[in-house]
Amino acid sequence: GDVAGGFGPVDDLIEGYEMAGGPAVDRAELHFWMVLGVLQWGLVCVRTALEFRDGRFAVEPAVIGRRASETELDLLMLTGAKDGELL
Amino acid sequence: MRTIPTAPEILRAVSHYLRETLAPGLPPADRFGVLVAANAVDIAAREAMTGAAADEASLGRIRALLGVEAGTLDQLDACLAEAIGTGALPLDHAGLRDHLIATTLDELAIDQPGYASIARMTGDSERAPAA
């Protein structure tokens, strides 16, 4: 899938990075940071929802709060739920 | 007897008004805010339509997973998270994966039916976003 910033597959990103002189990429380590990055966005959404309830009374923080579910789906996919395993 | 139209019908009329009548005549910054508001109203409409049924389904699955009947959805959800975190409920426990996926897809159908990852999870490349 197009997981590299939504622009292209991870393989292309790694190939480009290593061809440009970057050190060899540890895929397991890359995966960890991808999962952490996705989780981080989800936490931003939840925090924004709490800010909304705590006085940031506007439409935009409310709808951002509701986007936490996209992180839930992405984390399930990144941890292998689609293929029948939860890592 | 409750009068008609229903809450979701009313909300849909509001989002339609915002999007089709109000937004087009506004300067760009205001137009964006109105479109965000229309989207927010649509979330509320979808929740009013399917939220209760989705919660009932989720609650039923969690009760089966935990072997517990008593507790609200929020309480049992927290118990489930705890059980997964401590390993009391192993990740390969029958039904756990399906529950998590079903709950998340039901939630996204309300929050953001056009979200790209939905098609990747369901393997349905033909899926069109719901209104």
Backbone of each chain as ProteinMPNN parsed JSONL, in Angstrom:
{"seq_chain_A": "GDVAGGFGPVDDLIEGYEMAGGPAVDRAELHFWMVLGVLQWGLVCVRTALEFRDGRFAVEPAVIGRRASETELDLLMLTGAKDGELL", "coords_chain_A": {"N_chain_A": [[0.824, -1.205, 0.0], [0.232, 2.38, -0.202], [2.042, 3.593, 1.924], [4.059, 5.348, 2.543], [3.936, 8.311, 3.533], [1.631, 8.496, 2.125], [2.323, 8.683, -0.499], [3.73, 6.671, -1.805], [4.872, 3.196, -2.037], [6.496, 1.501, 0.777], [8.825, 0.147, 0.067], [9.844, 1.583, -2.13], [10.525, 3.944, -0.862], [12.553, 3.124, 0.92], [14.418, 2.106, -0.884], [15.068, 4.413, -2.366], [16.1, 5.989, -0.334], [18.357, 4.508, 0.531], [19.794, 4.429, -1.836], [20.427, 7.084, -2.09], [22.423, 7.309, -0.346], [21.91, 6.825, 2.292], [22.119, 4.936, 5.399], [21.711, 1.32, 5.601], [18.374, 0.249, 5.942], [16.694, -0.894, 8.761], [14.061, -2.953, 8.672], [12.272, -3.863, 10.615], [12.657, -2.059, 12.647], [11.889, 0.284, 11.352], [9.203, -0.313, 11.014], [8.335, -0.297, 13.674], [8.581, 2.472, 14.29], [6.764, 3.523, 12.478], [4.369, 2.473, 13.487], [4.37, 3.745, 15.978], [4.219, 6.425, 15.174], [1.683, 6.514, 13.986], [0.087, 5.893, 16.198], [0.615, 8.13, 17.731], [-0.663, 10.188, 16.301], [-3.312, 9.41, 16.707], [-3.518, 9.799, 19.453], [-3.267, 12.559, 19.537], [-5.716, 13.223, 18.385], [-7.514, 12.273, 20.354], [-6.727, 13.84, 22.525], [-7.419, 16.342, 21.516], [-10.189, 16.097, 21.431], [-10.707, 16.007, 24.157], [-9.834, 18.554, 24.857], [-11.771, 20.012, 23.546], [-14.029, 19.387, 25.128], [-13.182, 20.559, 27.398], [-13.426, 23.243, 27.074], [-12.579, 24.301, 24.67], [-14.534, 25.238, 22.635], [-15.649, 24.545, 19.722], [-16.293, 23.751, 16.253], [-14.238, 22.525, 14.769], [-12.212, 21.241, 16.523], [-13.934, 19.333, 17.588], [-14.607, 17.622, 15.413], [-12.088, 16.728, 14.736], [-11.518, 15.193, 16.969], [-13.154, 12.984, 16.526], [-11.771, 11.624, 14.619], [-10.109, 9.778, 15.711], [-10.756, 7.156, 15.288], [-9.759, 6.447, 12.778], [-7.104, 6.007, 13.283], [-7.315, 3.769, 14.936], [-8.084, 1.797, 13.099], [-5.878, 1.826, 11.342], [-3.825, 1.03, 13.072], [-4.65, -1.559, 13.679], [-4.301, -2.717, 11.17], [-1.542, -2.335, 10.75], [-0.55, -3.958, 12.728], [-1.083, -6.41, 11.825], [-3.712, -7.439, 11.766], [-5.396, -7.787, 9.579], [-4.388, -9.938, 8.184], [-4.875, -12.034, 9.756], [-3.492, -12.277, 12.064], [-2.624, -10.913, 15.188], [-0.039, -8.934, 16.107]], "CA_chain_A": [[0.0, 0.0, 0.0], [0.99, 3.636, -0.257], [2.169, 3.999, 3.318], [5.11, 6.351, 2.738], [3.327, 9.635, 3.456], [0.535, 8.445, 1.164], [2.834, 8.945, -1.846], [4.255, 5.498, -2.489], [5.116, 2.071, -1.125], [7.658, 1.579, 1.652], [9.998, -0.348, -0.661], [10.383, 2.698, -2.919], [11.129, 4.899, 0.082], [13.807, 2.556, 1.409], [15.353, 2.039, -2.011], [15.512, 5.781, -2.637], [16.907, 6.434, 0.807], [19.662, 3.83, 0.524], [20.514, 4.861, -3.046], [20.914, 8.445, -1.869], [23.563, 7.255, 0.557], [21.508, 6.556, 3.671], [22.498, 3.608, 5.875], [20.728, 0.266, 5.373], [17.221, 0.432, 6.816], [16.191, -2.063, 9.484], [12.615, -2.882, 8.44], [11.533, -4.042, 11.875], [12.756, -0.786, 13.352], [11.04, 1.215, 10.611], [7.827, -0.664, 11.34], [8.061, 0.208, 15.026], [8.387, 3.919, 14.257], [5.506, 3.783, 11.769], [3.286, 2.222, 14.443], [4.398, 4.81, 16.987], [3.74, 7.651, 14.541], [0.234, 6.408, 13.823], [-0.476, 5.995, 17.544], [0.776, 9.518, 18.155], [-1.749, 10.965, 15.695], [-4.536, 9.03, 17.401], [-3.513, 10.458, 20.766], [-3.571, 13.968, 19.269], [-7.165, 13.299, 18.186], [-8.18, 12.102, 21.648], [-6.444, 15.033, 23.325], [-8.211, 17.435, 20.952], [-11.568, 15.886, 21.895], [-10.746, 16.401, 25.572], [-9.747, 20.024, 24.862], [-13.111, 20.482, 23.169], [-14.892, 19.283, 26.306], [-12.619, 21.381, 28.471], [-13.637, 24.665, 26.84], [-12.252, 24.723, 23.296], [-15.852, 24.93, 22.1], [-15.72, 24.896, 18.313], [-16.579, 22.583, 15.421], [-13.049, 21.812, 14.267], [-11.692, 20.247, 17.477], [-14.899, 18.242, 17.757], [-14.485, 16.64, 14.33], [-10.766, 16.102, 14.841], [-11.668, 14.158, 17.989], [-13.812, 11.804, 15.936], [-10.854, 10.952, 13.716], [-9.316, 8.767, 16.417], [-11.065, 5.827, 14.763], [-8.891, 6.084, 11.649], [-5.898, 5.45, 13.894], [-7.615, 2.416, 15.403], [-8.035, 0.896, 11.951], [-4.504, 1.757, 10.849], [-3.028, 0.229, 14.006], [-5.024, -2.965, 13.476], [-3.67, -3.185, 9.944], [-0.092, -2.366, 10.935], [-0.192, -5.056, 13.622], [-1.35, -7.676, 11.165], [-5.059, -7.98, 11.98], [-6.025, -8.155, 8.299], [-3.886, -11.217, 7.724], [-5.273, -13.09, 10.673], [-2.654, -12.329, 13.262], [-2.339, -9.672, 15.888], [1.352, -9.069, 16.577]], "C_chain_A": [[0.857, 1.253, 0.0], [1.169, 4.202, 1.141], [3.211, 5.082, 3.537], [4.509, 7.731, 2.505], [2.159, 9.677, 2.494], [1.004, 8.603, -0.266], [3.286, 7.684, -2.567], [4.55, 4.382, -1.505], [6.427, 2.226, -0.344], [8.927, 1.16, 0.921], [10.662, 0.763, -1.466], [11.115, 3.686, -2.024], [12.496, 4.4, 0.535], [14.85, 2.519, 0.302], [15.938, 3.421, -2.312], [16.452, 6.284, -1.569], [18.3, 5.826, 0.766], [20.483, 4.228, -0.695], [21.098, 6.257, -2.878], [22.028, 8.476, -0.836], [23.203, 6.991, 1.998], [21.933, 5.153, 4.09], [21.369, 2.598, 5.625], [19.618, 0.384, 6.411], [16.814, -0.899, 7.446], [14.662, -2.016, 9.405], [11.791, -3.047, 9.711], [11.52, -2.746, 12.66], [11.868, 0.267, 12.679], [9.572, 0.969, 10.952], [7.434, -0.131, 12.711], [7.75, 1.695, 14.989], [7.129, 4.314, 13.499], [4.325, 3.586, 12.722], [3.218, 3.348, 15.476], [3.852, 6.117, 16.423], [2.232, 7.659, 14.375], [-0.461, 6.564, 15.181], [-0.46, 7.445, 18.023], [-0.343, 10.392, 17.583], [-3.08, 10.668, 16.402], [-4.644, 9.709, 18.759], [-3.778, 11.95, 20.623], [-5.078, 14.145, 19.107], [-7.898, 13.206, 19.524], [-7.961, 13.337, 22.517], [-7.28, 16.217, 22.841], [-9.669, 17.32, 21.383], [-11.71, 16.327, 23.35], [-10.649, 17.917, 25.714], [-11.1, 20.631, 24.517], [-14.019, 20.49, 24.394], [-14.447, 20.204, 27.416], [-12.7, 22.872, 28.16], [-13.272, 25.159, 25.463], [-13.474, 24.414, 22.432], [-15.975, 25.422, 20.661], [-15.911, 23.61, 17.513], [-15.309, 21.793, 15.106], [-12.436, 20.842, 15.277], [-12.637, 19.074, 17.694], [-14.722, 17.192, 16.659], [-13.106, 15.989, 14.314], [-10.815, 14.971, 15.867], [-12.219, 12.864, 17.416], [-12.879, 11.037, 15.007], [-9.965, 9.93, 14.41], [-9.562, 7.373, 15.843], [-10.215, 5.456, 13.552], [-7.575, 5.5, 12.156], [-6.138, 4.029, 14.377], [-7.527, 1.429, 14.249], [-6.606, 0.738, 11.449], [-3.621, 0.921, 11.766], [-3.376, -1.253, 13.877], [-4.339, -3.514, 12.229], [-2.161, -3.321, 10.106], [0.335, -3.513, 11.842], [-0.721, -6.387, 13.1], [-2.746, -8.227, 11.291], [-5.694, -8.461, 10.683], [-5.621, -9.557, 7.881], [-4.179, -12.343, 8.694], [-4.427, -13.185, 11.914], [-2.581, -10.957, 13.887], [-0.955, -9.802, 16.499], [1.496, -8.486, 17.977]], "O_chain_A": [[2.072, 1.183, 0.183], [0.52, 5.183, 1.504], [3.251, 5.682, 4.611], [4.57, 8.257, 1.393], [1.73, 10.755, 2.082], [0.176, 8.654, -1.175], [3.237, 7.62, -3.795], [4.49, 4.58, -0.291], [7.328, 2.965, -0.738], [9.987, 1.75, 1.129], [11.888, 0.877, -1.488], [12.179, 4.196, -2.374], [13.473, 5.149, 0.537], [16.014, 2.857, 0.516], [17.147, 3.572, -2.489], [17.466, 6.92, -1.855], [19.299, 6.523, 0.941], [21.705, 4.353, -0.618], [22.139, 6.576, -3.453], [22.523, 9.547, -0.486], [24.087, 6.934, 2.853], [22.093, 4.274, 3.243], [20.212, 2.982, 5.458], [19.876, 0.59, 7.597], [16.616, -1.896, 6.752], [14.038, -1.14, 10.003], [10.734, -2.434, 9.857], [10.511, -2.377, 13.26], [11.185, 1.039, 13.352], [8.8, 1.907, 11.152], [6.345, 0.415, 12.89], [6.768, 2.139, 15.585], [6.494, 5.317, 13.826], [3.405, 4.403, 12.77], [2.137, 3.838, 15.803], [3.115, 6.833, 17.101], [1.579, 8.678, 14.596], [-1.462, 7.271, 15.302], [-1.413, 7.917, 18.643], [-0.903, 11.233, 18.287], [-3.869, 11.576, 16.66], [-5.723, 10.141, 19.165], [-4.433, 12.55, 21.475], [-5.653, 15.101, 19.627], [-8.81, 13.991, 19.786], [-8.888, 13.822, 23.165], [-7.786, 17.0, 23.645], [-10.314, 18.329, 21.668], [-12.707, 16.942, 23.728], [-11.295, 18.504, 26.581], [-11.523, 21.624, 25.109], [-14.697, 21.48, 24.665], [-15.241, 20.585, 28.276], [-12.121, 23.686, 28.879], [-13.596, 26.29, 25.099], [-13.474, 23.486, 21.624], [-16.357, 26.566, 20.414], [-15.714, 22.513, 18.034], [-15.296, 20.564, 15.164], [-12.159, 19.7, 14.911], [-12.197, 17.954, 17.954], [-14.692, 15.997, 16.95], [-12.97, 14.829, 13.924], [-10.222, 13.913, 15.657], [-11.786, 11.775, 17.792], [-13.179, 9.9, 14.644], [-9.148, 9.28, 13.757], [-8.686, 6.509, 15.903], [-9.969, 4.273, 13.316], [-7.003, 4.607, 11.531], [-5.263, 3.173, 14.244], [-6.961, 0.346, 14.399], [-6.173, -0.378, 11.162], [-2.761, 0.18, 11.29], [-2.492, -2.107, 13.958], [-3.854, -4.645, 12.231], [-1.568, -4.301, 9.656], [1.463, -3.994, 11.737], [-0.797, -7.368, 13.839], [-2.967, -9.39, 10.953], [-6.446, -9.435, 10.684], [-6.418, -10.286, 7.29], [-3.77, -13.482, 8.47], [-4.624, -14.08, 12.735], [-2.487, -9.95, 13.184], [-0.721, -10.687, 17.322], [2.588, -8.505, 18.545]]}, "seq_chain_B": "MRTIPTAPEILRAVSHYLRETLAPGLPPADRFGVLVAANAVDIAAREAMTGAAADEASLGRIRALLGVEAGTLDQLDACLAEAIGTGALPLDHAGLRDHLIATTLDELAIDQPGYASIARMTGDSERAPAA", "coords_chain_B": {"N_chain_B": [[-46.391, 9.706, 20.755], [-43.601, 10.157, 18.756], [-42.918, 13.058, 16.806], [-42.459, 13.546, 13.252], [-40.115, 14.81, 10.779], [-37.376, 12.473, 11.603], [-34.528, 12.671, 13.894], [-32.015, 12.048, 12.463], [-32.906, 12.616, 9.847], [-33.51, 15.345, 9.989], [-30.995, 16.369, 10.596], [-29.589, 15.705, 8.271], [-30.886, 17.39, 6.491], [-29.985, 19.824, 7.403], [-27.188, 19.636, 6.967], [-27.163, 19.447, 4.226], [-28.23, 21.946, 3.515], [-26.187, 23.622, 4.488], [-24.026, 22.83, 2.903], [-24.919, 22.95, 0.187], [-26.424, 25.299, -0.163], [-25.566, 27.431, 1.532], [-22.677, 27.426, 1.649], [-21.555, 27.757, -1.079], [-21.832, 30.507, -1.66], [-20.067, 31.872, -0.099], [-17.024, 33.598, 0.984], [-13.734, 32.086, 0.635], [-12.451, 31.31, 3.201], [-14.543, 31.315, 5.063], [-16.228, 29.567, 3.758], [-14.872, 27.129, 3.957], [-15.072, 26.663, 6.734], [-17.845, 26.296, 6.974], [-18.202, 24.009, 5.44], [-16.781, 22.166, 6.977], [-18.456, 22.214, 9.183], [-20.758, 21.111, 8.023], [-19.857, 18.523, 7.557], [-19.49, 17.733, 10.2], [-22.146, 17.714, 11.094], [-23.107, 15.634, 9.52], [-21.709, 13.481, 10.629], [-22.972, 13.39, 13.104], [-25.558, 12.757, 12.228], [-25.207, 10.174, 11.139], [-24.387, 8.84, 13.432], [-26.707, 9.051, 14.942], [-28.327, 7.456, 13.412], [-27.091, 4.825, 13.339], [-25.59, 4.394, 15.615], [-26.517, 3.342, 18.137], [-27.16, 0.668, 17.559], [-24.672, -0.286, 16.715], [-23.222, -0.053, 19.102], [-24.653, -1.876, 20.702], [-24.073, -4.265, 19.377], [-21.297, -4.379, 19.694], [-21.124, -4.52, 22.485], [-22.333, -6.992, 22.958], [-20.452, -8.713, 21.783], [-18.177, -8.226, 23.37], [-19.074, -9.068, 25.877], [-19.274, -11.813, 25.366], [-16.583, -12.392, 24.839], [-15.325, -11.824, 27.276], [-16.749, -13.353, 28.961], [-18.629, -12.281, 30.626], [-21.526, -10.648, 31.949], [-22.485, -8.356, 33.232], [-22.234, -4.782, 33.375], [-21.5, -1.621, 31.847], [-21.032, -0.591, 28.399], [-18.745, 1.053, 28.221], [-17.443, 0.364, 30.611], [-16.954, -2.403, 30.286], [-15.461, -2.343, 27.976], [-13.141, -1.118, 28.909], [-12.324, -3.144, 30.655], [-11.768, -5.123, 28.791], [-9.642, -3.99, 27.374], [-7.76, -3.9, 29.414], [-7.473, -6.663, 29.904], [-6.353, -7.525, 27.513], [-3.973, -6.06, 27.559], [-2.632, -7.071, 29.835], [-2.298, -9.624, 29.075], [-4.049, -11.499, 29.903], [-6.152, -12.045, 28.281], [-5.373, -13.65, 25.481], [-3.86, -12.605, 22.361], [-4.563, -14.191, 20.226], [-6.97, -15.196, 20.9], [-10.067, -16.719, 20.306], [-12.267, -14.938, 18.281], [-11.49, -12.423, 19.147], [-9.926, -10.844, 17.36], [-11.799, -10.506, 15.25], [-13.781, -9.107, 16.636], [-12.478, -6.667, 17.303], [-11.92, -5.644, 14.764], [-14.532, -5.466, 13.647], [-15.789, -3.675, 15.436], [-14.239, -1.39, 15.02], [-14.633, -0.886, 12.281], [-17.41, -0.402, 12.268], [-17.447, 1.919, 13.774], [-15.955, 3.66, 12.168], [-17.652, 3.776, 9.986], [-19.482, 5.528, 10.889], [-17.91, 7.777, 11.712], [-16.181, 8.395, 9.511], [-16.819, 7.458, 6.694], [-15.608, 7.347, 4.189], [-12.952, 6.784, 4.534], [-9.71, 5.889, 3.474], [-8.318, 3.536, 4.309], [-10.272, 1.73, 4.956], [-11.182, 0.309, 2.705], [-8.848, -1.083, 2.174], [-8.725, -2.76, 4.384], [-11.084, -4.264, 4.224], [-10.73, -5.339, 1.796], [-12.105, -4.493, -0.371], [-12.146, -3.105, -3.233], [-13.968, -1.791, -4.689], [-15.512, -0.303, -3.131], [-17.619, 2.367, -2.44], [-17.582, 5.61, -0.925], [-19.846, 6.173, 1.744], [-22.623, 8.436, 2.142]], "CA_chain_B": [[-45.717, 9.35, 19.505], [-42.672, 11.218, 18.353], [-43.245, 13.658, 15.516], [-41.507, 13.322, 12.158], [-39.085, 13.798, 10.506], [-36.532, 12.03, 12.705], [-33.276, 13.416, 14.1], [-31.09, 11.961, 11.328], [-33.466, 13.302, 8.676], [-33.336, 16.782, 10.212], [-29.565, 16.678, 10.488], [-29.239, 15.643, 6.853], [-31.396, 18.606, 5.851], [-29.091, 20.913, 7.813], [-25.892, 19.544, 6.275], [-27.428, 19.752, 2.815], [-28.348, 23.398, 3.431], [-24.856, 24.221, 4.676], [-23.133, 22.476, 1.793], [-25.431, 23.284, -1.145], [-27.009, 26.64, -0.254], [-24.813, 28.472, 2.213], [-21.243, 27.421, 1.345], [-21.112, 28.26, -2.37], [-21.834, 31.961, -1.766], [-19.196, 32.465, 0.914], [-15.585, 33.675, 0.699], [-13.073, 30.79, 0.884], [-12.187, 30.942, 4.6], [-15.841, 31.001, 5.666], [-16.761, 28.391, 3.077], [-14.224, 25.975, 4.562], [-15.673, 26.452, 8.057], [-19.202, 25.781, 6.791], [-18.092, 22.621, 4.966], [-16.412, 21.381, 8.155], [-19.681, 22.095, 9.982], [-21.636, 20.151, 7.334], [-19.298, 17.208, 7.838], [-19.788, 17.444, 11.606], [-23.57, 17.374, 11.169], [-23.259, 14.3, 8.93], [-21.259, 12.519, 11.642], [-24.058, 13.284, 14.077], [-26.677, 12.052, 11.582], [-24.867, 8.747, 11.044], [-24.405, 8.287, 14.792], [-28.12, 8.934, 15.326], [-28.895, 6.334, 12.654], [-26.542, 3.483, 13.557], [-24.744, 4.33, 16.811], [-27.04, 2.465, 19.184], [-27.029, -0.721, 17.096], [-23.246, -0.618, 16.729], [-22.854, -0.244, 20.506], [-25.261, -3.142, 21.14], [-23.31, -5.369, 18.783], [-19.989, -4.404, 20.345], [-21.332, -4.982, 23.853], [-22.578, -8.435, 22.896], [-19.199, -9.417, 21.49], [-17.287, -8.114, 24.53], [-19.615, -9.965, 26.908], [-18.889, -13.18, 25.006], [-15.13, -12.527, 24.964], [-14.921, -11.787, 28.677], [-17.577, -14.259, 29.752], [-19.223, -11.422, 31.657], [-22.773, -10.024, 31.498], [-22.763, -7.075, 33.892], [-21.358, -3.659, 33.086], [-21.808, -0.807, 30.678], [-20.08, -0.763, 27.303], [-17.485, 1.711, 28.583], [-16.774, -0.417, 31.651], [-16.465, -3.673, 29.734], [-14.404, -1.976, 27.037], [-11.945, -0.913, 29.726], [-11.914, -4.481, 31.111], [-11.194, -5.824, 27.636], [-8.329, -3.391, 27.125], [-6.909, -4.373, 30.516], [-7.203, -8.092, 29.714], [-5.409, -7.627, 26.397], [-2.709, -5.483, 27.998], [-1.938, -7.936, 30.789], [-2.137, -10.957, 28.503], [-5.091, -12.384, 30.421], [-6.834, -12.458, 27.055], [-4.322, -13.698, 24.461], [-4.215, -11.944, 21.108], [-5.142, -15.149, 19.285], [-8.229, -15.694, 21.463], [-11.103, -16.81, 19.277], [-13.251, -13.863, 18.244], [-10.952, -11.114, 19.526], [-9.579, -10.106, 16.141], [-13.031, -10.135, 14.555], [-14.454, -8.062, 17.425], [-11.776, -5.386, 17.166], [-12.126, -5.152, 13.398], [-15.939, -5.098, 13.474], [-16.057, -2.456, 16.21], [-13.567, -0.269, 14.376], [-15.315, -0.59, 11.017], [-18.7, 0.214, 12.605], [-17.167, 3.28, 14.228], [-15.551, 4.455, 11.006], [-18.833, 3.985, 9.141], [-20.107, 6.724, 11.449], [-16.989, 8.918, 11.774], [-15.491, 8.767, 8.276], [-17.065, 6.298, 5.833], [-14.761, 7.334, 3.003], [-11.533, 6.665, 4.888], [-9.07, 5.001, 2.496], [-7.898, 2.246, 4.87], [-11.41, 0.815, 5.07], [-11.151, -0.565, 1.536], [-7.693, -1.983, 2.322], [-9.031, -3.771, 5.41], [-12.136, -5.171, 3.777], [-10.328, -5.911, 0.512], [-13.157, -4.151, -1.309], [-11.646, -1.959, -3.984], [-15.107, -1.157, -5.365], [-16.347, 0.343, -2.134], [-17.788, 3.814, -2.582], [-17.862, 6.213, 0.383], [-21.25, 6.458, 2.057], [-22.881, 9.893, 2.216]], "C_chain_B": [[-44.826, 10.505, 19.075], [-43.065, 11.746, 16.979], [-42.133, 13.363, 14.509], [-41.195, 14.656, 11.492], [-38.176, 13.53, 11.715], [-35.272, 12.881, 12.809], [-32.312, 13.275, 12.92], [-31.608, 12.661, 10.076], [-33.275, 14.811, 8.796], [-31.875, 17.173, 10.017], [-29.109, 16.655, 9.03], [-29.706, 16.892, 6.117], [-30.484, 19.792, 6.183], [-27.77, 20.833, 7.043], [-26.055, 19.848, 4.79], [-27.519, 21.258, 2.6], [-26.973, 24.075, 3.52], [-24.0, 24.043, 3.423], [-23.616, 23.063, 0.469], [-25.911, 24.725, -1.272], [-26.076, 27.706, 0.297], [-23.371, 28.568, 1.711], [-20.874, 28.069, 0.012], [-21.016, 29.789, -2.459], [-20.873, 32.658, -0.837], [-17.761, 32.628, 0.428], [-14.875, 32.422, 1.228], [-12.895, 30.392, 2.355], [-13.486, 30.539, 5.299], [-16.43, 29.737, 5.064], [-16.177, 27.125, 3.694], [-14.858, 25.641, 5.905], [-17.064, 25.847, 7.953], [-19.169, 24.329, 6.305], [-17.67, 21.687, 6.102], [-17.643, 21.162, 9.032], [-20.652, 21.093, 9.351], [-21.166, 18.727, 7.598], [-19.607, 16.787, 9.276], [-21.252, 17.025, 11.774], [-23.808, 15.977, 10.597], [-22.782, 13.207, 9.89], [-22.382, 12.291, 12.652], [-25.247, 12.513, 13.499], [-26.404, 10.554, 11.528], [-24.868, 8.107, 12.43], [-25.843, 8.081, 15.264], [-28.772, 7.74, 14.63], [-28.423, 4.982, 13.159], [-25.768, 3.311, 14.856], [-25.229, 3.332, 17.85], [-26.876, 1.0, 18.8], [-25.573, -1.169, 17.112], [-22.778, -0.886, 18.159], [-23.4, -1.56, 21.043], [-24.454, -4.327, 20.636], [-21.959, -5.516, 19.474], [-20.103, -4.966, 21.761], [-21.546, -6.488, 23.892], [-21.299, -9.224, 22.67], [-18.262, -9.382, 22.698], [-17.757, -9.026, 25.659], [-19.198, -11.403, 26.634], [-17.391, -13.396, 25.21], [-14.701, -12.631, 26.421], [-15.67, -12.809, 29.523], [-18.264, -13.536, 30.887], [-20.49, -10.803, 31.1], [-22.925, -8.602, 32.005], [-21.754, -6.005, 33.492], [-21.807, -2.906, 31.858], [-20.768, -1.086, 29.591], [-18.733, -0.151, 27.663], [-16.71, 0.89, 29.611], [-16.168, -1.696, 31.083], [-15.372, -3.457, 28.694], [-13.076, -1.804, 27.768], [-11.427, -2.25, 30.247], [-11.229, -5.243, 29.99], [-9.789, -5.308, 27.351], [-7.318, -3.874, 28.162], [-6.507, -5.83, 30.284], [-6.22, -8.319, 28.569], [-4.027, -7.171, 26.855], [-1.929, -6.386, 28.935], [-1.66, -9.317, 30.209], [-3.161, -11.944, 29.02], [-5.952, -12.905, 29.27], [-5.793, -12.461, 25.949], [-4.812, -13.13, 23.131], [-4.846, -12.898, 20.102], [-6.426, -15.777, 19.829], [-9.327, -15.63, 20.398], [-12.086, -15.652, 19.384], [-12.699, -12.49, 18.544], [-10.654, -10.265, 18.304], [-10.84, -9.603, 15.439], [-13.781, -9.036, 15.299], [-13.805, -6.699, 17.203], [-11.993, -4.793, 15.774], [-13.567, -4.677, 13.209], [-16.269, -3.797, 14.202], [-15.471, -1.239, 15.509], [-14.246, 0.107, 13.056], [-16.681, 0.047, 11.251], [-18.504, 1.672, 13.013], [-16.798, 4.18, 13.055], [-16.713, 4.707, 10.057], [-19.604, 5.216, 9.611], [-19.177, 7.937, 11.305], [-16.5, 9.366, 10.399], [-15.62, 7.634, 7.252], [-16.19, 6.224, 4.588], [-13.292, 7.105, 3.282], [-10.864, 5.566, 4.073], [-8.738, 3.613, 3.053], [-9.038, 1.238, 4.975], [-11.389, -0.19, 3.92], [-9.984, -1.548, 1.63], [-8.003, -3.08, 3.334], [-10.048, -4.77, 4.883], [-11.801, -5.828, 2.444], [-11.311, -5.584, -0.576], [-12.752, -2.912, -2.088], [-12.757, -1.2, -4.673], [-15.905, -0.288, -4.43], [-16.42, 1.845, -2.361], [-18.087, 4.399, -1.22], [-19.342, 6.469, 0.563], [-21.415, 7.952, 2.237], [-22.528, 10.401, 3.607]], "O_chain_B": [[-45.242, 11.662, 19.038], [-43.487, 10.99, 16.104], [-41.021, 12.982, 14.876], [-41.989, 15.585, 11.644], [-38.204, 14.258, 12.707], [-34.984, 13.7, 11.937], [-31.829, 14.288, 12.415], [-30.824, 13.239, 9.324], [-32.921, 15.476, 7.822], [-31.561, 18.168, 9.364], [-28.325, 17.506, 8.612], [-29.015, 17.396, 5.231], [-30.246, 20.655, 5.338], [-27.289, 21.842, 6.527], [-25.171, 20.444, 4.175], [-26.967, 21.792, 1.637], [-26.648, 24.971, 2.74], [-23.346, 24.974, 2.954], [-22.819, 23.614, -0.291], [-25.823, 25.317, -2.348], [-25.818, 28.728, -0.34], [-22.895, 29.655, 1.385], [-19.943, 28.874, -0.021], [-20.219, 30.314, -3.236], [-20.846, 33.887, -0.775], [-17.318, 31.882, -0.446], [-15.359, 31.776, 2.158], [-13.163, 29.245, 2.714], [-13.526, 29.552, 6.033], [-17.052, 28.935, 5.76], [-16.9, 26.157, 3.929], [-15.149, 24.479, 6.189], [-17.427, 24.983, 8.751], [-20.002, 23.517, 6.706], [-18.142, 20.553, 6.185], [-17.853, 20.07, 9.559], [-21.295, 20.318, 10.06], [-21.977, 17.832, 7.833], [-19.942, 15.632, 9.535], [-21.552, 16.088, 12.514], [-24.62, 15.22, 11.129], [-23.379, 12.133, 9.956], [-22.699, 11.156, 13.007], [-25.87, 11.711, 14.196], [-27.285, 9.753, 11.842], [-25.299, 6.965, 12.588], [-26.163, 7.077, 15.901], [-29.658, 7.094, 15.188], [-29.236, 4.086, 13.388], [-25.333, 2.204, 15.172], [-24.435, 2.559, 18.386], [-26.491, 0.181, 19.634], [-25.275, -2.305, 17.481], [-22.028, -1.831, 18.403], [-22.701, -2.28, 21.755], [-24.187, -5.273, 21.377], [-21.529, -6.624, 19.797], [-19.284, -5.782, 22.184], [-21.005, -7.177, 24.757], [-21.084, -10.27, 23.283], [-17.624, -10.384, 23.018], [-16.947, -9.678, 26.318], [-18.815, -12.13, 27.551], [-16.971, -14.447, 25.694], [-13.823, -13.424, 26.763], [-15.283, -13.098, 30.655], [-18.462, -14.09, 31.968], [-20.546, -10.465, 29.918], [-23.436, -7.736, 31.294], [-20.572, -6.29, 33.296], [-22.414, -3.47, 30.947], [-19.753, -1.736, 29.84], [-17.691, -0.767, 27.436], [-15.493, 0.734, 29.511], [-15.017, -2.029, 31.363], [-14.47, -4.282, 28.547], [-12.032, -2.273, 27.316], [-10.217, -2.47, 30.28], [-10.23, -5.927, 30.213], [-8.864, -6.087, 27.118], [-6.179, -4.21, 27.836], [-5.341, -6.19, 30.449], [-5.361, -9.197, 28.643], [-3.026, -7.827, 26.567], [-0.704, -6.464, 28.847], [-0.886, -10.09, 30.772], [-3.15, -13.109, 28.622], [-6.415, -14.045, 29.284], [-5.362, -11.395, 25.511], [-6.002, -13.167, 22.818], [-5.585, -12.465, 19.218], [-6.914, -16.769, 19.288], [-9.486, -14.631, 19.696], [-12.665, -15.412, 20.443], [-13.343, -11.486, 18.241], [-11.074, -9.111, 18.219], [-10.937, -8.43, 15.081], [-14.35, -8.138, 14.679], [-14.488, -5.707, 16.95], [-12.221, -3.592, 15.628], [-13.793, -3.597, 12.665], [-16.944, -2.925, 13.656], [-16.114, -0.194, 15.412], [-14.412, 1.289, 12.756], [-17.072, 0.947, 10.508], [-19.291, 2.544, 12.645], [-17.264, 5.315, 12.957], [-16.756, 5.742, 9.393], [-20.294, 5.864, 8.824], [-19.598, 8.995, 10.837], [-16.409, 10.565, 10.134], [-14.648, 6.932, 6.974], [-16.044, 5.155, 3.995], [-12.465, 7.217, 2.378], [-11.376, 4.45, 3.985], [-8.866, 2.618, 2.339], [-8.801, 0.034, 5.072], [-11.557, -1.39, 4.133], [-10.104, -2.702, 1.22], [-7.578, -4.221, 3.151], [-9.898, -5.977, 5.071], [-12.486, -6.753, 2.008], [-11.377, -6.279, -1.59], [-12.993, -1.79, -1.643], [-12.542, -0.101, -5.184], [-16.85, 0.385, -4.842], [-15.392, 2.514, -2.462], [-18.776, 3.765, -0.421], [-20.016, 6.929, -0.359], [-20.434, 8.66, 2.464], [-22.669, 11.592, 3.884]]}, "name": "protein", "num_of_chains": 2, "seq": "GDVAGGFGPVDDLIEGYEMAGGPAVDRAELHFWMVLGVLQWGLVCVRTALEFRDGRFAVEPAVIGRRASETELDLLMLTGAKDGELLMRTIPTAPEILRAVSHYLRETLAPGLPPADRFGVLVAANAVDIAAREAMTGAAADEASLGRIRALLGVEAGTLDQLDACLAEAIGTGALPLDHAGLRDHLIATTLDELAIDQPGYASIARMTGDSERAPAA"}
